């Protein structure tokens, strides 16, 4: 019997996870991965690590290497551009170094990833306007960022703040423009990022909120000839100058190749069913190309996160093999170390949760003599106590705590479940898990008083 032939377009987290999953579950399957880049496993934050002195090169740390993929029996076609997909005849057309070839498939998995959305900004393609999503873009950006003194970052989300942290560590002058009234607003309520913002300001970061970039222009005036390259205009009439601009704006799916063939949503994400099938039954999509059901809401959301890419990549592979594994609602999880502060969140913010539920929240600061203060916020349903979200920050590493909270949200545990959850107590070493139990118990007590003693 002829082995199944699966072609995967995209060699980032979703595509590589799909390929490795297929070879583990069905080793005889022919798996071919195509990517326009010449390398695999690139981590987009590598520029930050290099500027901090944590890496010597952009590719020193990768998520996977060529040897691992070759050892798994995966065929790689790198430096290849897919210019057409002929779904009726089941083949893709490739171009490499001017040479065209066709590659047949039985099943096709699309994992082309995403790109920063900058179409609304005039001048977004000017020299000195940078991104770091791919290795080729990062290589160009590295040279510009190394010699720049003044850097303006468009976007105050996770990507922008991690870049700002690295640039400050490298001795740069940094300005952030954020279109909303709070930094990292998708993951944190405003009061939970006040400490982070104060630390950023203390370290010299200029922050402009409620500002949208309208245009970026090359500055040819004598006044700025030696001190500046780019002139930035905002819709609120703020004018700034910088040596280079980093676009850390929202990402959008790279679905252009198939947008005329496959059903798409208005945001250009590909429409898929619970099994990640597109409108063509033998074509699947994963990662940053699709929306995912967001736990705690009634909607699918565009959540371009590494963990979602790997989850959907694994499921696309299993379903392409005929295993019928549906995608379950996901929990958004984010964590980072910024300006000496560990910050993390899971699930809905308070502002999000209010759109769908009647809620209760509680924020507490816990201080340990050895660990220092830890600030934790929990968000629950008022009627049932089901945990919907949580946020935490501290000078000590609390990132592991958010994994526990994410599991609790995914399992739809309640405040009472967490309040009386068993945990290991080790007196010789600080254990941070009980903090979650303590806040959950106090929130459960609050709910009993406000909702009534019959609360579940």
N, C-alpha and C positions, 0 to 999 in steps of 0.2 A: 504493500500500500504506500502510495506516495505521501511523504511527510507534509504536514501543514506548512505553508509558506506565509510568514507574517512580516510585513514591512512596517517600520516605525519611522516617522518623520520627526526629528528633534532628539538631540542627545543631551538634554539637560535632565533635571531631576525626574520629571514624569516619564520621559522616554527611556532613560536608563533603567529606572525601576521596572517599567514594563518589560524591557528586554531580559533583565536578570530573572524576573518572576517567571516568564515563559520558559526559560532554559532550566530553571529549577523544577518546575512542575511537569514539563514535557520536553525532555532533553533532545528528542529527535526532531523537534520543530526547527525549521529553518528561520532564523531571525536575522533581519538586516536593519541596521540603524543608519539613517541618513542625517547629515547635518552640514550646514553651510560653513561652520567653523572647522578649523583643522585639528582641534583638540576636544576632549570631553572632560566633564567633571569640573568645569570652571565654577568657582564660587564668586558671585558678584561683589561681595564685600572685600575682596582681596586687595583692592587699592587701599582701603582703610588700614588693613593689617600691615601693608607695606609702609605706609606713611608713619605708622606707629612704631616701626622697627620690629614688628613681630614676624614678618616674612622678609626674605631677601629678594624674592621674585613674585610675580603675580600668580604663578602656577606651582609655587612650593607646596601649597596645601590645596588639595582637590577632593571632591566627593567620591571620585572613582578614577582609576587610571586605565590606560589602554590595555595593559597587560592583564588586568582582571577581566576585562570584557572579552579579550581574545581567548583567555583560558576557559571562559564560560562557553565558548563556541559561538560567539556573536560576530557576525560579519559587519564591518564598519565601512561606510562610504562617507568619508569626511571631505570637507571642502567642496561639497556638491550642492548645487542649488536645484531644488525641485521646482520646475517651471510649469508643470501641468499634471493633473490627476485625471486619468481616463477611467472613471468608475464603471462604465459599461463593459469595457474590455479588461478591467482590473489590472492596470499598470500605471506606474508613475514615470514621468519623463524627467531625466536629470541632465544638468549641464555642469561640466567641470573642465576648466581651462579651455573653454570654447568647444569642447567635444560633447555631443549629445548622445544619450543612451536611454533605453527603456528598461524598467524593472517590473516584472510581474509580481502579483501578490494574490493570496487567497483572502487574507484579512489585512486591513490597514489600520494602524493606530496613529492618530494625529496628536503630536505633542510639541508644537512649534513655539510654545511659550508666549511671551508678551513683550511690549516695548513701552517706554515712557510716553505718556500722552502730552505732546507739545504742539499739536497742530494749531491751537488757538493763539499761540505766541508768535508774533511776527519776529523774524530773525532767529528762530530757534535752531536753524541750521548753520548759523555763522561760525567761523573758526573761533575757538575759545568757549563755545557752548558745548558742554560735555555730558556724557552719560557713562555709566559703568556696568550696564546689564550684561554685556558680552565681553569675552576676552579681547577681541579686536577693538571695541570701544574703550575698554579699560587701558589698553596699551597706549592708545592715543591720549587718553585723559591723564594717565600717569605722568607723561612728559610735561603736559601743560600745568598740572597741579604742583609738580615739584618746583617749577620755576616761578609760580605765581605767589604774590604776597597777599593780595586781597581777593577773596573768593566769596561769591554770592551764591547761596543755595536756594533754589526755588522749590519749596515744599518743606513743611515742618513735621512730616511723618517719620516713621522709623528709619527709612533710608536716609532722609535728610539729616536727622539728628545723629545717626551713627557716623555719617560723613563729617558733620560739624565737630564731633568729638575727636575724630582722627586729625582733622585739619588744625584744630587748636593744639593738639599734642605735637604737631609738626611745626608749630610756631607761626601759623597763618592768622591773618585777620579775617574773621568770618561774619557774614551777615546772612540771616535767614528771612525769607519772605513766605508767609503762610496765609492762605486765603481764608481760613476760618479763625474764630476768636480764641482758639486753644490749640496748643501743640498736641501732636499724636491723638487727635480728638476721636479717631476711629476706635481707639483701644482704651482710652482713659477719660474719666470725667475730670473737669477742669481743676478741681481741688486736689486731685491726686497727682498732678504734674506741676504744682506750684513750687515744690522743693526743687525739682529738676530745673525748672525755668530760672529760679533764683541762682542756682549753681552755674548755669550757663551764662547768665548776666555777669556774675562775679568773675568768671573767667574770660570776659571780654567779648562774648558773642552779642552782636546786635540783632534784635528780634523785632520784626515788623509783622503784626497780625492783621487780619482782615484786609489783606493786600493781595491783589491779583496782578501778575505780570502781563502787561499788554504788548510790550515790544522790547526787543533787544537790538541795539544799534552799535555799529562800529563807530567809535568816537575819534574823529579826525581833527578835533580842535587842538590848537597849540597848548591850551591850558592843561590838557590831559595827555599830551603826546608821550611823555615819559613815565607817567604815573598810572595810566589806565588804558585799557584796550576796549572795554565795553561800557555802554551806557544803557541803563535799565529804566524803563518807564512802567509805572503801574496805572491801573484804571482809577486809582484814587489820587493820582497826580503826584506821587512820590517819585523823585528822580535819584538814582544811585549809580555809582560807578564801581567797576571791579576789573581785575585782570582776567578772570574767567568766571563762567557761570556753570554750576552743576544743576542739571534738571533732575530733581528728586520728586517728580510729580506722579500722579496716579498712573498705573499701568493699564494698557489695553491689549486685548488678544491679537496675536499675529494670525488672523484668520483670513487675510486677503486672498490667499491662494485658493480657498474653497468657498468663499462667500457667495459665489454665483451658483454653486452646485449643491450646497448643503443648507438646510434651514438654519437661520441665525436669529438671535434676539436683536433688539434695537441697539444694544450696546456692542454688537458685533461678536458676542460670544456664540459658540455653536450650540444649537438646541440638541440635547441628548435625553434619552429616557433613563430610568432607574439603573439600567445596566450599561450606561455610557455609550449606547449606540446612537449614532447620528441618524439623520433622515435616510441614509443609505445603510442597510442592515449589516453589511460587512465592513463598515468603517466606524471606528470608535474614536472618541476624543477624550483627552485628559489634561490635567494641569491647568495652566493659565488660559486655556482656550474655552473653559466652560464655567458656568455657574454651579454652585453646590447648595443643597438645602441647608439652611442655617438654623441650628437648634434653638428653640425659644421663639422663633418667628413663624410666620405663615408663608414665607417667601424663599425663593432661591436668591443667593447673593453672589457677587463676583468677589472671591477671596483668594487672590493670587499669592498663596503662601507655600513655602517649601513642603510643609507637612501635608497640605492638601494635594500638592502635586504628586507626592509619593503615594498617598492613599489612593487617589484616582488612577494613577499609573498602574498600581498593583491590581486594582479592580478591572481596569480596561484589559489588562493582560489575561486575567482569569476568565473574563467573559468572552474574549476572543477565542479562548480555548474551549468554550462551551460550558463553563462551570456555573453560570447564572448566579452571580453574587451581586445583590443590589447595593447601591450607595445609600448609606444611612445619613441622617442629618449630622452635620459636623459642628464642632466647637472651635471657634476662632481662638487661637493661642498665640501670644506674642511675649517675648522676653528679650531684654538687652541690658548691657552695662554701659551707662552713659554718664560722663562727667563725675565718676566716682560713685554713682548710684545704680543699684540693681533695680530695674523696674519690670513688671510683668503683669499681664492680664489674661483672663480666659472668659469666653462667653460674652454676654451682652453688657454694655455699659448701662448706667442708670438711665441716660437719655434714650438709648435704644429700647430698653425694657419697658419704659413708660408708653411706648407706642403700641405695645401688644398686651400688657398686663397691668393689673394693680399690684404694686410692689411695696416692699419694705427694704430699707438699707441700713447698714450699720458700719461705721468706720471707727477703728480703734488703733491706738498706738501702744505697742508692747515693748517694754525695755528690759533687756537682760544685761547683767553686769559685764558679761564677756562678749555679748553679741552687739549691743547697742540697740537703738529703737528700730522697730519694724512696724510699718503702717499697713493695715489690711482693711479692705472694704469688701463686704459681701452684699449681693443683691438677690432677693428671693421673691417668689410669688406670695402675695399677702394671704391668700386663702389656704394654700397648701404647704407653703414653706419650701417649695421646690427651688433649688439653687439655680439661678439664671446666669450669674456672672460674679466675677471678683477681680480685684486689682490689689497689687502690693508693691511697696518700694522700701528699700533699706540700703544702708552702706554695706551690709553683709550679704552674702550670696543667698538669695531666697528664690532663685529660679526653679529649684526643685519643688518648692511649695506649689507653684502654679500647675505643675503636672498632676499633682494630687487633686487640685481644685478642678482641673479640666476633666479628670476621670469622674469626679463627683457630678459635674454638670452633665457629662455624657450619659452617666448612669441614672440621671434624673433623681438624684438623692435630695433629701430635704434638709432643712436646718437641724431638725431633730436627729436625722440619720448621722449627720456630721458631729453633732454635739455629743452623741454617745458612741461614736466610732472607737473601736479598740485601737490602741497604738502602743508601741514599745517605749518604755521610759528607761533611759540610761543615765544615771545620775552623774557619771564621770564625763559626760559630754552634752553640750547643749543640743536639744532636740526641738526643731522648729515646727514639727507637725502639730503639736498640741495647741499652738497659736490658732490654727484653723478651728480646732475643737472649741476653744474658749470663745472666739468670736461667734461661732455658730450657736453655742449655748445661749449667749447673751441675746442674740437675735431671735432665737426660739422663745426665750422668756419675753422679749418685747412683743412678739407676735401673739403669745398667749394673752397678754394684757390688752392688746389693741383689737384682736380679732375675737377673743373669747377662749374659755377653757376647753371648748370642744374642738379646737383646732387640731387637725391631724398631725 
